[in-house]
């Protein structure tokens, strides 16, 4: 059953989600100013409105490349790598090239069409590394390393162990946005800088990764999470459901490379946070609070998939039956959010990300984000490989 569901999700991703007419999929997308859209994902879809748009197509598409690579391994299907190449073409077409002032910069816009988000750059890169390895094509690795080098060169703050967050491409400077609580954050996403070190031998990358981890060890609160940093909302107590995935899960990798037990223990605490936050059916909510109470609406299927990835990594350290059962619960929840016979056949296989609060109209409350499908594919593929 899991393979059937995974195959349906992949069919949606490769046949419906990837843009092939070079047209931005919505009004917000038009503001980004990209000349090359082919290979990007259609990202956001409210069934009540019937209109696609995007939020941050660079990193969402980068994670889609990673999903396609993992699924290619799990299903022994190299054709999926061809779709990965399509997606990678979008990233590379929107990266500043050699000789430009910001050489290597990926134009990873999110809600502001002139502000590049540093974390969005980092979350784009691991898929390029995987695609490079699986195809034997160094151009993708080179692009990822150039992007990482830009981040170290321009965004890294050694005295803080953090990265500046939002880069204004018009003024060529970092800005502090009024609606964001942090000017800088300790970004350990995908353990990307330690992976850069392993690929290049450049100890600067290793030192950046370890210094970032030290900041996270210092700023951890509540246990296994980091409420002081957005996209958590400290003022309301809302903890983002993928936060512990981005910053907690890489700690396991640092432990394997360094033997420092502090990294293992904080990873365990992040997994415990997920175990406590998980609903009985494997769901998670965008609005989850330090006491593990939640809002009533606003699910995050992508968060459940990321929790599954954390549980499967935790199973490698012991208590495998317990943690694999938790992963299975998360995967079952995501599969239950999959559209199998929608009115619009193009949506077949997609994972519903969340159910929106009622708006008084009686319109369809389902909301689709590409991330629900992307992270489900990653988690399902990892589960298939880990349980062979």
Secondary structure, DSSP 8 states (H G I E B T S, - for coil): -HHHHHHHHHHHIIIIIB--S---SSHHHHTT--S--TT-B--EEETTTTEEE-S-HHHHHHHHHHHHHHHHHHHT-THHHHHHHHHHHHHHHTB--TTSTTTT-B--B-SSTTEEEHHHHHTTHHHHHHHHHHHT-HHHHHHHHHHHHHHHHHTEETTTTEEE-EEETTTTEEE--TT-S-SEE---GGGHHHHHHHHH--HHHHHHHHHHHHHHHHH-BSTT-BTTSTTSBTTTTEE-TTHHHHHHTHHHHHHHHH--HHHHHHHHHHHHHHHHH--TTS--BSSEETTS-B-SS-B-HHHHHHHHHHHHHHHTTS-HHHHHHHHHHHHHHHHHTB-SS-SSGGGTT-BEEEE----SS----EEEEHHHHHHHHHHHHHHHHHT-
